[in-house]
Amino acid sequence: VFQLSVPLNFLGSVYRELRQSLLDMETLFNLQKVNVSIKEKPDAKSLALTKGGEIRFENVNFGYYPDRPILRNLTLTIPAGKKVAVVGPSGCGKSTLLRLLFRSYDAQSGRILIDDQDIRDVSLMSLRKSIGVVPQDTPLFNDTVELNIRYGNMDAPPEQVLAAAQRAHIHDKIESWPHGYQTKVGERGLMISGGEKQRLAVSRLILKDPPLLFFDEATSALDTHTEQALMSNINEILQGKEVEGGSKKTSVFVAHRLRTIYDADLIFVLKEGSLVEQGTHKELLEKGGLYSQLWTAQERWGAEVEDGVAAADAE
Ligand code: ATP
C-alpha cells in the first residue's frame, strides 16, 4: 500500500501544480496577452519575501511597441505590508504596471525588485504563487461555482471555500442559485453579472491567500453599499486580522473611483506613464495638483448625481 500511495501522492501534487499553473495561465491571459518571450533563468531561485513584500520600480521604461512608450522612467517604492493605490487618467499605464509586476511582460529598461530581488532572477512559479490578482475581467471556467473558487487553492476543504465566499459577500447569492455551489457557470451554465464575477474573483483570491495582492478595478461593478462591505472585509485580510498571528499584506489597488482608495497608506498618481505625484489623500489634496483636480471633479459629479436623484424623487 505504501509503495502505491507514494506515486499516487506524487501524481496528485503534479496534478495540483498543473491546475495551479492553469489558473496562472488564465490570470496571465486576463492581464492581457501572454508574452512567450518571458523566460526564467536556468538558475532562478524562489522568491524569498525577507522584508515582508516591498516592491520597487527603478527607472522602469516599457511600451507594448518600441516606438510607443507607456511607462516612462518610473521609480517608486511600495512599502511592505502597506495598502497603496495607483490612480490617474484612463490609459496612463496603471494596469500595465501590474502586468509588469506579474511578469506578463518585462520592462525594456530599468528593474523591478521585490524584497531586493530582481523579478527576472526568480522563478516564475514562485513569483506568481506570491501574487494574487483580481483583474478587470475575471475569467470563469465552464464548471461549478465551487471549482471556480477552488482554483485559488485546489487543496482547500469545502468549508474554506464557503468561508471565502462569505468574506467576499457572495455566499448568499450562491445559495440562491439553482444548485448552490454546484451550479455550473460560464458559457453553458448560469450567466452571472459583472459584480458577481468580481466577488467570485475575490473569493478565489482569499482562498489563495498570497502575500502580495493586486486589485485592478476589482469592485467597479458593485453598488456602493456592497463595495463598502466587501472593502471592509478586504481591509481586514490586508491587516492579517482574519487569522491569528496573520501578517500584513502588501496590496496595490488600481481604481478610477477615488472614493474606494482614499484611505490607502500611499497613493501614486500617474500621467502618461510618468509618476507625477505621491502621498496620502490628505497630502495630495493639500498639494492642489492632478489628484486634487480628479477628486474635485468626481465629488462634483457625485453631488450632481445625488441632486438629480433627489430631484427625481421629489417629483
Ligand atoms: P484604464 O484606466 O482605462 O484601465 P490604464 O491606466 O490601466 O487604463 P493601461 O491598460 O495600462 O492603462 O494601458 C496603457 C496604454 O497601453 C493604453 O494606451 C493602451 O491602449 C495600451 N495597451 C494596453 N494593453 C495593451 C496591449 N496588450 N497591447 C498594446 N497596447 C496596449
Boltz pocket constraint, residues with backbone or C-beta under 6 A from the ligand:
constraints:
  - pocket:
      binder: B
      contacts: [[A, 32], [A, 33], [A, 64], [A, 65], [A, 70], [A, 88], [A, 89], [A, 90], [A, 91], [A, 92], [A, 93], [A, 94], [A, 95], [A, 96], [A, 97]]
      max_distance: 6.0
